[in-house]
């Protein structure tokens, strides 16, 4: 905690002189009116008033008892609630900025027994975290030295001030003793050694305090020479100040309390994770608790999930005085601002709300011995309070104004700066042109039947449908085509040349209603059999269905994307086939080799080279079905590369190995082209009963023959 000496530049001295010459804002006589006044120590007045003279509260009460303002400044707080300043005990605020940057961490001193260490000397008054805490109602904090057994003294500091000298309000407040672990592993070979080491550490603590007591008695002896460490112990040896003992387990707390009471110390248990289990012991000896574990996960597997939420309520019910803290963990400094929410969570799990508020104000002040000036809004106390637009235990509440010792302080902080900065950043330019806009205009090079009423395209490749199809379905189809082969204009051009197009069926349209598929027989069989068909060399039309593209409820193929499978056929037979005349032959050889190796045995990919290819493309884009009668385990790009590397190589040759994989619309980070699409308002796909009946009858008849 010692700070190195540095040479100070002349410019810095000059700047300091300028600031020193500027008088600080003097506290003035003020009458605060019309606020919901939470005195904490007494009743809540709604509305109420507070009369302040300088830095001290002179009168408090309900509005009807409000005195004449006289020459006092009047501040009307209508619509706001007035609370005493919150106090954050046992914190690393001011001592730690960024845990991962060693130069900003000054929480520890060298040595195991260092009672002379004064934590407030190391506080960084320019910390960005102090104003952040202040902005959430925290007016005072108690920075704790760490790193040994007796780690030093702490002083109470205000969250506003030029340097530690004028931030410090009470010093010293407490001495900090970190109680040794009491746990022993009984199954270890060195269990006895562990016990001896523990007892040795406990004896050393006892000896240190006894030596300090002996030193105190020897002060009047002739020739007495002062020792800084022992001099630092005097307020605690004489019982004038609280001894904050940091302990968490039941064994630690029991040991610490029994030791302190036996020797007439004034213990306060900080940390106190398991204190609720021995609340009776704490009540018996009037030992208060600074509870740091409201949001800590349950310690043991069999603990209730809400045990730490309920702990403060259990302690209060037993008669233990409880204050709240965010503790000394790695991110305790930045979490100090969350102090009100620790109390709020406990209030939601059994702790009376008024007591929860005391746990971050009056109880904390009483435990730290500063309640004569802080912790409540009472006559004679310091005029330290803040206004908020609601209950401070409600997470949505915002702190609006703050006064410390009668002076108004700024609530400006780094969080506000960043909020304003990024709120006002230039908005990204929106494209004035929809990449795959849907139009009522149909492709001129195709002589399409009147069934088709709208279209979109990808680099000239047409996607068409009737008026029944959602525009979002056409845009989704275009999105998939673009990601699959948008980079292969040579393939797209050949597909356009061959009059290939993608037809999207509405959820209530069926296969033979598509004009190009109308000759398929028996019609009812094909209407029930397929929700999409791939194109061939003689039939360039490829189709898919709206409900599968947009994942409607009832989609019969909801574990895969049918369009990617069927469009893979079109790419093969109406695209690559002419662009690379060797491809079809190489595909046939790859298929033949895979079958000889026993790959894809009895699965859909084994039917022929075309299905082998289309199934491979589906897996390449992570949209094949999970294992079933038609599919094995291969449903991702990585699995395809491992299982059938030759097929994977062919697929990669056409599509490349980009990062893009298919994801259902609901799984994408942003809606993109589906902005405005509401999946909760989509229709449900259903097979008509007559199609189901015909299909089952047809299949049975086919099986008989």
C-alpha positions in Angstrom: 0.0 0.0 0.0 3.0 2.3 0.3 3.2 4.8 -2.6 6.5 5.6 -4.3 7.8 9.1 -4.3 7.7 10.9 -7.7 8.9 14.2 -9.0 6.0 16.5 -9.7 6.1 18.5 -12.9 5.9 22.3 -12.6 2.8 22.3 -14.8 1.1 20.0 -12.3 2.0 22.3 -9.4 0.7 25.3 -11.3 -2.6 23.5 -12.1 -2.9 22.5 -8.4 -2.4 26.1 -7.4 -5.2 27.2 -9.7 -7.6 24.7 -8.2 -6.5 25.5 -4.7 -7.3 29.1 -5.3 -10.9 28.2 -6.3 -13.1 28.2 -3.2 -15.1 25.0 -2.8 -18.9 25.3 -2.9 -19.9 26.2 0.7 -22.7 24.4 2.4 -25.7 26.7 2.8 -29.0 26.8 4.7 -31.5 24.8 2.6 -35.1 23.8 3.1 -36.0 20.6 1.2 -39.7 20.2 0.7 -42.4 17.9 -0.8 -40.3 14.7 -0.9 -41.3 11.3 0.3 -38.9 11.4 3.3 -37.4 8.1 4.4 -35.8 9.0 7.8 -34.9 5.2 8.3 -34.6 5.8 12.1 -38.2 7.0 12.4 -41.4 7.2 10.3 -41.6 7.9 6.6 -43.2 11.3 5.9 -45.1 11.6 2.6 -44.5 14.4 2.0 -41.9 15.6 4.4 -39.3 18.3 4.8 -35.7 18.6 5.9 -34.1 21.8 7.1 -30.3 22.0 6.8 -27.9 24.6 8.2 -24.5 24.2 6.8 -23.6 20.5 7.0 -26.1 19.6 9.7 -29.7 18.7 9.8 -31.7 21.2 12.0 -35.3 19.9 11.5 -37.1 17.0 10.1 -40.8 16.2 9.9 -44.1 15.9 7.9 -45.1 18.7 5.6 -47.7 20.1 7.9 -44.9 20.9 10.5 -42.7 22.6 8.0 -41.2 25.9 9.3 -41.0 29.2 7.5 -38.1 29.1 5.1 -36.9 32.6 6.1 -33.6 33.3 4.3 -33.0 29.6 3.6 -32.9 28.4 0.0 -35.9 26.3 -0.8 -35.6 23.1 -3.0 -38.9 21.5 -4.0 -38.5 17.7 -4.4 -42.0 17.0 -5.5 -42.2 13.5 -7.1 -38.9 12.4 -5.6 -38.0 10.3 -2.6 -35.3 11.3 -0.1 -33.0 8.7 1.4 -30.0 8.9 3.7 -26.7 8.2 2.0 -25.8 4.5 1.5 -22.7 3.1 3.1 -20.6 0.4 1.5 -18.6 -1.4 4.1 -15.8 -4.0 3.5 -15.0 -3.0 -0.1 -12.0 -2.7 -2.4 -13.5 0.4 -3.9 -10.7 3.0 -4.4 -8.0 0.3 -4.0 -8.7 -1.7 -7.1 -9.6 -0.4 -10.6 -8.9 -3.3 -13.1 -8.1 -6.6 -11.5 -6.1 -7.8 -14.5 -3.9 -4.7 -14.5 -1.5 -5.0 -11.5 -0.7 -1.3 -11.5 -4.3 -0.4 -10.7 -4.5 -2.9 -7.7 -3.3 -1.7 -4.3 -5.2 -3.9 -1.9 -2.3 -5.7 -0.2 0.7 -4.9 2.0 3.7 -7.0 2.7 3.6 -8.9 5.9 1.2 -11.1 7.9 0.6 -8.8 10.9 0.5 -5.2 9.9 -2.0 -3.3 12.1 -0.3 0.0 11.4 -1.4 -0.1 7.7 -4.0 2.6 6.9 -6.0 1.7 3.9 -7.3 5.2 3.2 -3.8 6.4 2.3 -3.8 4.1 -0.8 -7.2 5.1 -2.1 -7.2 6.5 -5.6 -9.5 9.6 -5.5 -9.5 9.7 -9.3 -10.9 6.2 -9.6 -13.6 5.9 -12.3 -15.5 3.4 -10.1 -16.1 5.8 -7.2 -18.3 8.2 -9.2 -20.2 5.1 -10.6 -20.9 4.0 -7.0 -21.9 7.5 -6.0 -24.4 7.6 -8.9 -26.3 4.8 -7.3 -26.7 6.4 -3.9 -23.5 5.4 -2.2 -22.1 8.4 -0.2 -19.5 6.5 2.0 -17.3 3.4 1.7 -14.9 1.5 3.9 -11.8 0.4 1.9 -10.3 -2.8 3.4 -6.6 -3.7 3.5 -6.0 -7.3 2.5 -3.1 -9.8 2.2 -2.3 -11.2 5.7 -3.9 -12.1 9.0 -4.1 -8.7 10.7 -4.1 -6.6 7.6 -4.5 -3.1 9.0 -7.0 -0.4 9.7 -9.8 1.0 7.6 -11.3 4.5 7.6 -14.7 5.7 6.3 -14.5 7.8 3.2 -16.9 9.9 1.3 -17.4 9.2 -2.4 -16.7 12.9 -3.2 -13.5 14.9 -2.6 -10.3 16.1 -4.2 -8.0 13.7 -2.3 -8.0 11.2 0.5 -7.6 13.9 3.1 -10.9 15.5 2.4 -12.6 12.3 1.4 -11.8 10.7 4.8 -14.6 11.3 7.3 -13.8 8.9 10.2 -10.5 7.2 11.0 -9.7 4.7 12.1 -13.0 2.9 12.0 -12.0 -0.8 12.3 -9.1 -3.2 12.5 -9.3 -6.2 10.1 -8.5 -9.7 11.1 -8.8 -12.5 8.4 -9.5 -15.7 10.3 -7.6 -18.8 9.2 -9.3 -21.6 7.5 -10.5 -24.2 10.0 -11.0 -27.0 7.5 -8.9 -30.2 7.6 -8.9 -33.0 5.1 -9.2 -36.1 7.4 -8.3 -38.5 4.6 -5.0 -36.9 3.8 -1.7 -38.4 5.0 -0.8 -35.1 6.7 -4.1 -34.6 8.5 -2.4 -34.3 11.9 0.1 -31.8 10.4 -2.8 -29.8 9.0 -4.4 -29.6 12.5 -1.1 -28.5 14.1 -0.6 -25.8 11.5 -4.1 -24.5 12.1 -3.7 -24.5 15.8 -0.3 -22.7 15.4 -1.9 -20.0 13.4 -4.7 -19.5 15.9 -2.2 -19.4 18.8 -0.2 -16.7 16.9 -3.2 -14.5 16.6 -3.9 -14.9 20.3 -0.3 -14.2 21.2 -0.2 -11.1 19.0 -3.3 -9.6 20.8 -1.9 -10.5 24.2 1.4 -8.9 23.5 -0.5 -5.8 22.3 -2.5 -5.8 25.6 0.8 -6.1 27.5 2.2 -3.2 25.5 -0.8 -1.0 26.4 -0.2 -1.7 30.1 3.5 -0.8 29.8 2.9 2.7 28.4 3.2 4.3 31.8 6.4 2.4 32.6 9.6 4.5 32.8 11.6 4.4 29.6 8.7 3.2 27.5 9.6 3.3 23.8 6.8 3.4 21.2 6.4 0.7 18.6 4.2 1.6 15.6 2.5 -1.8 15.3 1.6 -1.8 19.0 0.6 1.8 19.0 -1.8 1.1 16.1 -3.4 -1.7 18.2 -4.3 0.6 21.2 -7.9 1.6 20.2 -8.8 -2.1 19.9 -6.9 -3.4 22.9 -8.7 -0.7 24.9 -12.1 -1.8 23.4 -12.8 1.5 21.7 -13.2 0.3 18.2 -14.8 -2.7 16.5 -12.7 -5.6 15.3 -13.9 -6.8 11.9 -13.2 -10.5 11.6 -13.5 -11.8 8.1 -14.9 -15.4 8.3 -17.3 -17.4 6.2 -17.6 -21.1 7.2 -19.4 -22.2 10.4 -16.2 -23.4 11.9 -14.4 -20.1 11.2 -17.3 -18.0 12.6 -17.7 -20.1 15.7 -14.0 -20.1 16.4 -13.7 -16.3 15.8 -16.7 -15.4 18.0 -15.7 -17.6 20.9 -12.2 -16.3 20.8 -13.2 -12.6 20.7 -15.9 -12.8 23.4 -13.6 -14.7 25.7 -11.1 -11.9 25.5 -13.6 -9.0 25.6 -13.0 -7.8 22.0 -15.8 -6.1 20.1 -16.2 -8.5 17.1 -18.1 -7.9 13.8 -18.2 -10.8 11.4 -17.7 -9.8 7.8 -18.2 -12.2 4.9 -20.5 -14.3 7.1 -21.5 -16.8 4.3 -22.7 -19.5 6.7 -23.6 -17.2 9.6 -27.3 -18.1 9.2 -26.5 -21.6 10.5 -25.3 -20.3 13.9 -27.5 -17.2 14.3 -28.2 -18.1 17.9 -24.5 -17.9 18.8 -24.3 -14.4 17.2 -27.5 -13.3 18.9 -26.3 -14.5 22.3 -23.2 -12.5 22.2 -24.7 -9.5 20.3 -22.3 -9.9 17.3 -23.4 -8.0 14.2 -22.8 -9.2 10.7 -21.7 -7.6 7.4 -23.1 -10.1 4.9 -21.2 -10.2 1.6 -22.8 -13.3 -0.1 -26.3 -12.3 -1.3 -25.4 -13.2 -4.9 -22.9 -16.0 -4.2 -23.9 -19.4 -5.5 -24.8 -22.0 -2.9 -21.7 -23.5 -1.3 -22.9 -27.1 -1.0 -24.8 -29.3 -3.5 -27.6 -29.9 -1.1 -28.2 -26.2 -0.2 -31.3 -24.5 -1.5 -30.8 -22.3 -4.6 -32.0 -19.3 -2.6 -30.2 -19.9 0.6 -28.0 -16.8 0.4 -31.1 -14.7 -0.6 -32.8 -15.9 2.6 -29.7 -15.7 4.9 -30.2 -12.1 6.0 -33.8 -12.7 6.8 -32.9 -15.7 8.9 -30.3 -13.7 10.8 -32.7 -10.8 11.4 -35.4 -13.1 12.7 -32.9 -14.5 15.2 -32.0 -11.0 16.4 -28.7 -10.4 14.6 -28.0 -6.9 13.2 -27.2 -7.2 9.5 -25.4 -4.8 7.1 -24.8 -5.6 3.5 -21.6 -5.5 1.4 -20.6 -6.5 -2.1 -17.4 -8.0 -0.5 -13.8 -8.2 -1.5 -14.0 -10.6 -4.5 -12.2 -10.0 -7.8 -14.8 -7.6 -9.2 -15.9 -6.1 -5.9 -14.8 -2.6 -6.7 -16.9 -2.4 -9.9 -19.8 -4.2 -8.2 -19.9 -1.8 -5.2 -22.6 0.1 -7.1 -24.9 -2.9 -6.8 -25.1 -2.6 -3.0 -28.8 -1.6 -3.0 -29.7 -4.8 -4.9 -28.1 -7.1 -2.3 -30.6 -5.6 0.3 -33.4 -5.7 -2.3 -32.9 -9.4 -3.0 -32.9 -10.2 0.7 -36.1 -8.1 1.1 -37.7 -10.3 -1.6 -36.8 -13.4 0.4 -38.0 -12.8 3.9 -36.2 -9.7 5.3 -38.6 -6.9 6.1 -38.1 -4.0 3.6 -37.5 -1.4 6.3 -34.8 -3.6 7.8 -33.2 -4.2 4.4 -33.0 -0.4 3.9 -31.3 -0.1 7.4 -28.9 -2.8 6.2 -27.3 -0.3 3.8 -27.7 2.8 5.9 -28.3 2.9 9.7 -27.3 -0.6 10.7 -24.0 -0.1 8.7 -23.4 3.2 10.5 -24.1 1.6 13.9 -21.8 -1.3 13.3 -19.0 1.0 12.2 -19.5 3.4 15.1 -20.4 6.4 12.9 -24.2 6.5 13.6 -23.9 9.8 15.5 -23.4 11.5 12.1 -24.5 9.1 9.4 -27.1 6.4 8.5 -30.4 8.2 8.9 -32.1 11.6 8.4 -32.3 13.0 11.9 -31.8 16.3 13.7 -28.1 16.8 14.5 -26.8 14.3 11.9 -24.9 15.2 8.8 -26.9 16.4 5.9 -25.9 13.5 3.7 -28.7 12.2 1.5 -29.9 11.7 -2.0 -33.1 11.8 -4.0 -34.4 9.1 -6.3 -37.5 8.7 -8.6 -38.6 5.6 -6.7 -37.7 3.1 -4.0 -33.9 2.6 -3.9 -34.5 -1.1 -3.4 -36.2 -1.2 -6.9 -33.7 -1.9 -9.6 -35.4 0.5 -12.1 -35.0 3.5 -9.7 -32.6 6.2 -10.7 -30.7 8.5 -8.3 -31.4 12.1 -9.3 -29.6 14.4 -6.8 -27.1 14.0 -3.9 -25.8 16.1 -1.0 -22.8 15.1 1.1 -22.3 17.2 4.3 -24.7 19.8 3.0 -23.0 20.2 -0.4 -24.5 19.1 -3.6 -22.3 16.7 -5.5 -22.2 15.7 -9.1 -23.6 12.3 -10.2 -21.7 12.4 -13.5 -19.6 9.3 -14.1 -18.0 7.1 -16.7 -21.1 5.1 -17.3 -23.0 8.2 -18.2 -20.3 9.4 -20.4 -20.3 6.1 -22.4 -24.1 6.1 -22.5 -24.2 9.6 -24.0 -21.3 8.8 -26.3 -22.7 5.7 -27.9 -26.3 6.9 -27.8 -25.2 9.8 -30.0 -23.0 7.9 -32.4 -23.8 8.2 -36.1 -26.4 5.8 -37.1 -25.3 3.3 -39.8 -26.5 4.2 -43.2 -29.5 2.0 -44.2 -29.5 0.6 -47.6 -32.1 2.3 -49.7 -32.5 -0.8 -51.7 -33.7 -4.2 -50.6 -31.2 -6.7 -51.9 -33.8 -9.3 -52.6 -36.9 -7.1 -53.0 -40.1 -8.9 -53.9 -41.9 -7.5 -57.0 -45.2 -8.1 -58.8 -43.1 -8.1 -62.0 -42.2 -11.6 -63.3 -39.0 -12.4 -65.2 -39.4 -11.4 -68.9 -37.3 -14.3 -70.3 -39.7 -16.8 -68.8 -43.2 -17.3 -70.3 -44.8 -18.1 -66.9 -48.4 -19.2 -66.4 -50.9 -16.8 -64.6 -50.5 -18.9 -61.4 -47.3 -16.9 -60.7 -47.8 -13.4 -59.4 -44.6 -12.2 -57.8 -40.9 -12.8 -57.8 -37.4 -11.9 -56.5 -34.0 -12.9 -57.8 -30.4 -13.6 -56.9 -27.9 -12.2 -59.4 -30.5 -12.7 -62.1 -31.7 -16.2 -60.9 -35.5 -16.1 -60.6 -37.5 -17.1 -57.6 -41.3 -17.1 -58.2 -44.6 -17.8 -56.4 -48.3 -17.2 -56.4 -49.9 -14.4 -54.4 -50.6 -16.8 -51.5 -46.9 -17.0 -50.5 -45.5 -14.6 -47.9 -43.0 -12.1 -49.2 -40.8 -13.3 -46.3 -40.7 -16.8 -47.8 -39.4 -15.5 -51.1 -36.8 -13.4 -49.3 -35.7 -16.4 -47.2 -35.4 -18.5 -50.4 -33.3 -15.8 -52.0 -31.1 -15.5 -48.8 -30.4 -19.2 -49.0 -29.6 -19.2 -52.7 -27.3 -16.2 -52.3 -25.4 -17.9 -49.5 -25.1 -21.2 -51.4 -24.0 -20.0 -54.8 -24.1 -16.2 -54.9 -20.4 -16.3 -55.4 -20.6 -18.6 -58.4 -22.0 -16.4 -61.1 -20.9 -18.9 -63.8 -23.2 -21.5 -62.3 -26.0 -19.0 -61.9 -25.7 -17.9 -65.5 -26.0 -21.4 -66.8 -29.1 -22.0 -64.7 -30.6 -18.9 -66.1 -29.7 -20.0 -69.6 -31.5 -23.3 -69.0 -34.6 -21.4 -67.8 -34.1 -22.9 -64.3 -36.2 -21.2 -61.6 -37.1 -21.8 -57.9 -40.8 -22.1 -57.1 -42.0 -21.4 -53.6 -45.4 -23.1 -52.7 -47.6 -21.5 -50.1 -48.4 -23.5 -46.9 -51.8 -24.3 -48.3 -50.7 -25.1 -51.9 -49.6 -28.6 -52.9 -47.2 -30.0 -55.4 -49.5 -30.6 -58.4 -50.9 -27.1 -58.1 -47.6 -25.9 -59.3 -48.2 -25.6 -63.1 -44.9 -27.3 -64.0 -45.8 -30.3 -61.7 -49.4 -30.6 -62.6 -48.9 -33.6 -64.8 -47.6 -35.8 -62.0 -49.8 -38.8 -61.2 -51.4 -39.9 -59.1 -51.9 -36.2 -58.1 -53.0 -36.9 -54.5 -50.0 -39.2 -53.9 -47.5 -36.5 -55.0 -49.4 -33.8 -53.1 -48.9 -35.8 -49.9 -45.5 -37.3 -50.8 -43.5 -34.1 -51.5 -43.1 -30.5 -50.2 -40.4 -29.8 -52.8 -38.9 -31.3 -55.9 -35.5 -31.0 -57.5 -35.0 -30.2 -61.1 -33.7 -32.4 -63.8 -32.1 -32.0 -67.2 -35.5 -32.1 -68.9 -37.5 -30.2 -66.2 -35.6 -27.1 -65.0 -38.1 -26.2 -62.2 -37.1 -26.7 -58.6 -39.6 -26.2 -55.8 -39.9 -25.9 -52.0 -42.5 -24.9 -49.5 -43.2 -21.7 -47.5 -43.7 -23.5 -44.1 -40.3 -25.2 -44.3 -38.5 -21.9 -45.2 -40.1 -20.0 -42.4 -40.4 -22.8 -39.9 -44.2 -22.7 -39.4 -45.8 -24.8 -36.8 -46.7 -28.2 -38.2 -43.9 -28.2 -40.8 -43.5 -32.0 -41.6 -39.8 -31.5 -42.3 -38.9 -29.3 -39.4 -35.6 -30.9 -38.7 -34.1 -30.1 -42.1 -34.2 -27.5 -44.8 -35.8 -29.1 -47.9 -34.9 -26.2 -50.2 -31.2 -26.7 -49.7 -31.6 -30.4 -50.7 -33.7 -29.8 -53.8 -31.7 -26.8 -54.9 -28.6 -28.9 -54.7 -30.2 -31.1 -57.5 -30.8 -28.0 -59.6 -27.2 -26.8 -59.1 -25.9 -30.2 -60.2 -28.0 -30.9 -63.2 -28.7 -27.3 -64.5 -25.6 -25.6 -63.3 -22.4 -27.5 -62.8 -23.2 -30.1 -65.5 -22.5 -27.7 -68.3 -20.0 -25.4 -66.5 -17.7 -28.3 -65.7 -18.3 -31.3 -68.0 -16.1 -33.5 -65.9 -18.0 -33.0 -62.7 -20.8 -35.5 -63.2 -18.4 -38.2 -64.1 -16.3 -37.5 -61.0 -19.4 -37.5 -58.9 -20.4 -40.9 -60.3 -16.9 -42.3 -59.4 -17.0 -40.9 -55.9 -20.5 -42.3 -55.4 -19.3 -45.8 -56.6 -16.3 -45.7 -54.3 -18.4 -44.7 -51.3 -20.8 -47.6 -51.9 -18.0 -50.0 -52.3 -16.7 -48.9 -48.9 -20.1 -49.5 -47.3 -20.7 -45.8 -46.6 -24.2 -44.6 -46.3 -25.5 -48.2 -46.2 -29.3 -48.5 -46.4 -29.6 -44.7 -46.2 -31.2 -42.2 -48.6 -27.8 -41.0 -49.9 -27.2 -44.6 -51.2 -30.1 -44.4 -53.7 -28.2 -42.9 -56.6 -25.5 -40.3 -57.3 -28.0 -37.4 -57.4 -29.3 -38.1 -53.9 -25.8 -38.9 -52.7 -24.8 -35.4 -53.8 -27.9 -33.6 -52.4 -27.5 -35.3 -49.0 -23.9 -34.3 -48.9 -24.8 -30.6 -49.7 -27.3 -30.7 -46.8 -24.8 -31.9 -44.4 -22.2 -29.4 -45.7 -24.6 -26.6 -44.6 -25.5 -28.3 -41.3 -29.1 -29.0 -42.1 -29.6 -32.7 -42.5 -32.0 -34.7 -40.3 -30.8 -36.5 -37.1 -30.2 -40.2 -37.4 -33.3 -42.1 -38.5 -34.3 -44.8 -41.1 -33.1 -42.6 -44.0 -30.1 -40.8 -42.4 -27.1 -41.7 -40.4 -25.1 -39.5 -37.9 -23.6 -37.3 -40.6 -25.5 -33.9 -40.4 -22.7 -31.3 -40.2 -19.8 -30.2 -42.4 -17.2 -31.5 -39.9 -18.8 -34.9 -39.8 -19.0 -35.1 -43.6 -15.3 -34.3 -43.9 -14.5 -37.1 -41.5 -17.0 -39.7 -42.7 -16.8 -39.2 -46.5 -13.8 -36.9 -47.3 -14.1 -37.5 -51.1 -17.7 -36.3 -51.2 -16.8 -33.4 -48.9 -14.0 -32.4 -51.4 -16.5 -32.3 -54.3 -19.0 -30.2 -52.3 -16.3 -27.8 -51.2 -15.2 -27.4 -54.8 -18.6 -25.9 -55.7 -19.6 -24.1 -52.5 -16.3 -23.2 -50.9 -15.6 -23.6 -47.2 -17.0 -20.4 -45.8 -18.1 -19.9 -42.2 -21.8 -19.7 -43.2 -24.0 -22.6 -42.0 -27.8 -22.8 -42.1 -29.6 -21.7 -39.0 -33.3 -21.5 -38.4 -34.6 -17.9 -38.5 -35.2 -18.0 -34.7 -31.6 -18.9 -34.1 -30.0 -16.0 -36.0 -28.4 -13.1 -34.2 -30.4 -10.5 -36.2 -33.6 -10.7 -38.3 -31.9 -9.2 -41.4 -34.2 -9.7 -44.4 -36.9 -11.1 -42.0 -37.2 -7.8 -40.1 -40.9 -7.5 -39.2 -41.6 -11.2 -39.5 -43.6 -12.4 -36.5 -43.3 -16.2 -35.9 -46.1 -16.0 -33.4 -48.6 -15.0 -36.1 -47.8 -17.6 -38.7 -50.3 -20.1 -39.9 -50.0 -23.8 -39.0 -49.4 -26.3 -41.7 -51.8 -29.3 -41.9 -52.2 -32.2 -44.3 -55.7 -32.3 -45.6 -57.5 -35.5 -44.4 -58.3 -36.7 -48.0 -54.6 -36.6 -48.9 -53.6 -38.5 -45.8 -56.3 -41.1 -46.4 -55.4 -41.5 -50.1 -51.6 -41.7 -49.3 -52.0 -44.5 -46.7 -54.3 -46.5 -49.0 -52.0 -46.0 -52.0 -48.9 -47.2 -49.9 -50.8 -50.2 -48.7 -51.8 -51.2 -52.2 -48.2 -50.7 -53.5 -46.9 -52.9 -50.7 -49.4 -55.7 -51.6 -48.2 -55.7 -55.2 
